[in-house]
Amino acid sequence: MPASRHTELGDFLRSRREKLNPEALGLSPQRKRRTPGLRREEVAELAGISADWYTRLEQGRTVQPSISTLDALARALRLSKTEQRHLRALALGPRQRAFVREKVPDSLRRMVENLNSPAYLSGPRWDVLAWNAAACDVLTDFGSLAESERNILLYMLTHPAARPLFGDGWAAEARRIVAQFRVAYDVWASDPAFADLVQRLQAGSPEFAEWWDAHEIKEVAAGQKVLHHPSIGAQRFDYASFLANDDPALKLVIYTPV
């Protein structure tokens, strides 16, 4: 059964609690701790809320915390701005409709296909929805894959061509996109399409299973990648992503050779 958004909220809170150092926060190290990080009672005390209320949140119960409570928890757990925004989205986000694979407008598809630099369009589940010839040359031939396999995470973590393409940088890049995907997944956690993708990734990649349990969160950002093409060798690319005005669920990713 797919997890709920409340369950993911509880998992996220617990993962951040377990990363905190009690002594660094001035808490007594005298009593032996059976698990790493802070106790639930200590987080509740730092946030100024009852231990029972915090326990309900971490257990994934359907309670509705206020914004002030979420902000207090963010301070207590030493969350980054990205993590704090994610906490709010999990706790206050609207109920999602059932996920349906996005349709790309013909005009947007033609624009992508006519770009000279490698480019593709993806959706919130990181499905590859449109691409150009340059993307097939540099990354992989998406057209040769079944529609169910046209997904950046499946390609990166289970396709045999991905590791040699990214070389020594594969692990860092794969872990980065897992942390970025987690932001979308936690909000859509109750949807079977997202749950199915995660199950496929856990079955096909031992690294994914380990990274997924860490519950890391990262925002999508521009940067550079070095790709090791079998014909032209190593080449560095700038990459950036843009949301489409036609449908903000669609994300355009462009690679530019440095």
C-alpha positions as CSV (number, residue, x, y, z in Angstrom):
1,M,0.0,0.0,0.0
2,P,1.4,3.4,-0.9
3,A,2.6,5.6,2.0
4,S,0.6,8.7,2.9
5,R,1.9,12.3,2.9
6,H,1.5,12.1,6.7
7,T,3.8,9.1,6.9
8,E,6.4,10.8,4.8
9,L,6.2,13.8,7.2
10,G,6.8,11.6,10.1
11,D,9.8,9.9,8.4
12,F,11.2,13.3,7.5
13,L,11.0,14.5,11.1
14,R,12.5,11.4,12.4
15,S,15.4,11.4,9.9
16,R,16.3,15.0,10.9
17,R,16.0,14.3,14.6
18,E,18.4,11.4,14.3
19,K,21.0,13.5,12.6
20,L,21.3,16.1,15.5
21,N,24.1,16.0,18.0
22,P,22.7,16.3,21.6
23,E,26.0,17.7,23.0
24,A,26.3,20.3,20.3
25,L,22.8,21.5,21.3
26,G,23.8,21.7,25.0
27,L,21.8,18.7,26.0
28,S,23.0,16.3,28.7
29,P,25.0,13.3,27.5
30,Q,24.7,11.6,30.8
31,R,22.0,9.0,30.0
32,K,23.0,6.4,27.5
33,R,21.2,6.8,24.2
34,R,20.0,3.7,22.4
35,T,19.6,5.5,19.1
36,P,21.5,8.4,17.4
37,G,20.3,11.9,17.6
38,L,17.8,13.5,19.9
39,R,14.9,11.9,21.7
40,R,11.3,12.9,20.7
41,E,10.8,14.6,24.1
42,E,13.9,16.7,23.6
43,V,12.7,17.9,20.2
44,A,9.3,18.7,21.6
45,E,10.9,20.7,24.4
46,L,13.1,22.7,22.0
47,A,10.1,23.4,19.9
48,G,7.9,24.4,22.8
49,I,5.2,21.8,22.1
50,S,4.0,18.7,24.0
51,A,5.9,15.4,23.5
52,D,2.5,13.7,22.7
53,W,1.8,16.2,19.9
54,Y,5.3,15.7,18.4
55,T,5.0,11.9,18.7
56,R,1.7,12.1,16.8
57,L,3.4,14.0,14.0
58,E,6.4,11.6,13.8
59,Q,4.1,8.6,13.8
60,G,2.3,9.9,10.7
61,R,-1.1,10.5,12.3
62,T,-3.5,12.8,10.5
63,V,-3.0,15.9,12.7
64,Q,-2.8,19.4,11.3
65,P,0.0,21.5,12.8
66,S,-0.1,25.3,12.6
67,I,2.5,27.3,10.7
68,S,4.0,28.6,14.0
69,T,4.4,25.0,15.2
70,L,6.1,24.0,11.9
71,D,8.5,27.0,12.2
72,A,9.3,26.0,15.8
73,L,10.0,22.5,14.7
74,A,12.2,23.8,11.9
75,R,14.3,25.8,14.4
76,A,14.5,22.9,16.8
77,L,15.6,20.5,14.1
78,R,18.0,23.0,12.6
79,L,16.4,22.7,9.2
80,S,17.8,24.5,6.2
81,K,15.6,26.8,4.2
82,T,15.0,24.0,1.6
83,E,14.1,21.5,4.3
84,Q,11.8,24.0,6.0
85,R,9.9,24.6,2.8
86,H,9.6,20.9,2.3
87,L,8.3,20.5,5.9
88,R,5.6,23.0,5.2
89,A,4.6,21.3,1.9
90,L,4.3,18.0,3.6
91,A,2.2,19.3,6.5
92,L,0.1,21.9,4.7
93,G,0.1,20.9,1.0
94,P,-3.2,20.4,-0.8
95,R,-4.6,16.9,-1.5
96,Q,-3.2,15.8,-4.8
97,R,-5.4,14.5,-7.6
98,A,-4.5,11.1,-9.0
99,F,-1.3,11.2,-11.0
100,V,-1.7,11.1,-14.8
101,R,1.3,11.1,-17.1
102,E,1.5,14.6,-18.7
103,K,0.8,15.5,-22.3
104,V,3.2,17.8,-24.1
105,P,1.7,20.5,-26.3
106,D,2.8,20.0,-30.0
107,S,4.3,23.5,-30.1
108,L,6.5,22.8,-27.1
109,R,7.5,19.4,-28.4
110,R,8.6,21.0,-31.7
111,M,10.6,23.6,-29.9
112,V,12.5,21.0,-27.9
113,E,13.2,18.9,-31.1
114,N,14.6,21.9,-32.9
115,L,17.1,22.9,-30.2
116,N,20.7,22.3,-31.1
117,S,21.8,21.5,-27.5
118,P,20.7,18.3,-25.8
119,A,17.3,18.9,-24.2
120,Y,14.4,17.0,-22.9
121,L,11.1,17.7,-21.1
122,S,10.1,15.8,-17.9
123,G,7.3,15.8,-15.4
124,P,7.0,15.7,-11.6
125,R,7.7,11.9,-11.6
126,W,10.8,12.6,-13.7
127,D,9.3,10.8,-16.7
128,V,11.0,11.9,-20.0
129,L,8.1,13.2,-22.2
130,A,9.9,14.8,-25.1
131,W,13.5,15.0,-26.3
132,N,15.7,16.0,-29.2
133,A,18.3,14.2,-31.3
134,A,21.1,15.8,-29.5
135,A,19.8,14.4,-26.2
136,C,19.8,10.9,-27.8
137,D,23.4,11.4,-29.0
138,V,24.7,12.6,-25.6
139,L,22.6,10.8,-23.0
140,T,20.6,7.9,-24.4
141,D,18.2,7.1,-27.2
142,F,14.9,7.7,-25.3
143,G,12.9,6.6,-28.4
144,S,14.3,3.1,-28.2
145,L,13.0,2.7,-24.6
146,A,9.5,1.6,-23.7
147,E,7.4,4.4,-22.4
148,S,7.4,2.9,-18.9
149,E,11.2,3.0,-19.0
150,R,11.5,6.7,-20.1
151,N,12.3,8.0,-16.7
152,I,15.5,9.8,-15.5
153,L,15.7,7.9,-12.2
154,L,15.2,4.5,-13.9
155,Y,17.8,5.4,-16.5
156,M,20.3,6.8,-14.0
157,L,20.0,4.0,-11.4
158,T,19.1,0.9,-13.4
159,H,20.2,1.4,-17.1
160,P,23.7,-0.2,-17.8
161,A,24.8,2.8,-19.9
162,A,24.4,5.4,-17.2
163,R,27.4,4.5,-15.0
164,P,30.1,4.6,-17.8
165,L,28.5,7.8,-19.1
166,F,28.9,9.6,-15.8
167,G,32.2,7.8,-14.8
168,D,33.5,8.6,-11.4
169,G,30.8,11.2,-10.9
170,W,28.0,8.7,-11.2
171,A,27.3,8.2,-7.5
172,A,27.3,11.9,-6.6
173,E,25.0,12.7,-9.5
174,A,22.6,9.8,-8.8
175,R,22.4,10.6,-5.1
176,R,21.7,14.3,-6.0
177,I,18.7,13.4,-8.3
178,V,17.3,11.0,-5.7
179,A,17.3,13.9,-3.1
180,Q,15.6,16.1,-5.7
181,F,13.0,13.5,-6.5
182,R,12.3,13.1,-2.8
183,V,10.8,16.6,-2.7
184,A,8.1,15.6,-5.3
185,Y,7.6,12.1,-4.0
186,D,6.8,13.0,-0.4
187,V,3.9,15.2,-1.6
188,W,2.6,12.5,-4.0
189,A,3.4,9.6,-1.6
190,S,-0.1,8.2,-1.5
191,D,-0.3,7.9,-5.3
192,P,0.3,4.4,-6.8
193,A,2.3,5.6,-9.8
194,F,4.9,7.2,-7.5
195,A,4.9,4.2,-5.1
196,D,5.4,1.8,-8.1
197,L,8.4,3.8,-9.3
198,V,10.1,3.7,-5.9
199,Q,9.5,0.0,-5.7
200,R,11.1,-0.6,-9.1
201,L,14.1,1.6,-8.0
202,Q,14.5,-0.3,-4.7
203,A,14.4,-3.6,-6.5
204,G,16.8,-2.5,-9.2
205,S,19.4,-0.4,-7.3
206,P,20.9,-1.2,-3.9
207,E,22.3,2.3,-3.8
208,F,18.9,3.8,-4.2
209,A,17.6,1.8,-1.3
210,E,20.3,3.1,0.9
211,W,20.0,6.8,-0.2
212,W,16.2,6.7,0.0
213,D,16.3,5.7,3.7
214,A,18.5,8.8,4.3
215,H,15.6,11.0,3.3
216,E,17.8,13.7,1.9
217,I,16.2,16.8,0.3
218,K,17.7,19.0,-2.4
219,E,16.2,21.7,-4.7
220,V,16.7,21.5,-8.4
221,A,19.6,23.8,-9.4
222,A,21.8,24.6,-12.4
223,G,25.4,23.2,-12.5
224,Q,27.9,21.2,-14.5
225,K,28.3,17.6,-15.4
226,V,31.2,15.7,-17.1
227,L,29.9,13.0,-19.5
228,H,32.1,10.3,-21.0
229,H,30.8,9.8,-24.4
230,P,31.9,6.5,-26.1
231,S,32.8,8.3,-29.3
232,I,34.0,11.8,-28.4
233,G,35.3,11.1,-24.9
234,A,34.9,13.3,-21.8
235,Q,33.0,16.5,-22.3
236,R,31.8,19.1,-19.7
237,F,28.3,20.5,-19.9
238,D,26.5,23.3,-18.2
239,Y,22.9,22.3,-17.4
240,A,19.8,24.2,-16.3
241,S,16.1,23.6,-16.0
242,F,13.1,25.7,-16.7
243,L,9.3,25.4,-16.0
244,A,7.0,25.7,-19.0
245,N,4.3,28.4,-19.0
246,D,2.0,26.1,-20.8
247,D,2.1,23.6,-17.9
248,P,4.2,24.3,-14.8
249,A,4.4,20.6,-14.2
250,L,6.6,20.3,-17.3
251,K,10.3,20.9,-16.8
252,L,12.7,21.7,-19.7
253,V,16.3,20.6,-19.1
254,I,19.0,21.8,-21.4
255,Y,22.7,20.8,-21.6
256,T,25.2,23.2,-23.1
257,P,28.8,22.2,-23.9
258,V,31.4,24.2,-22.0
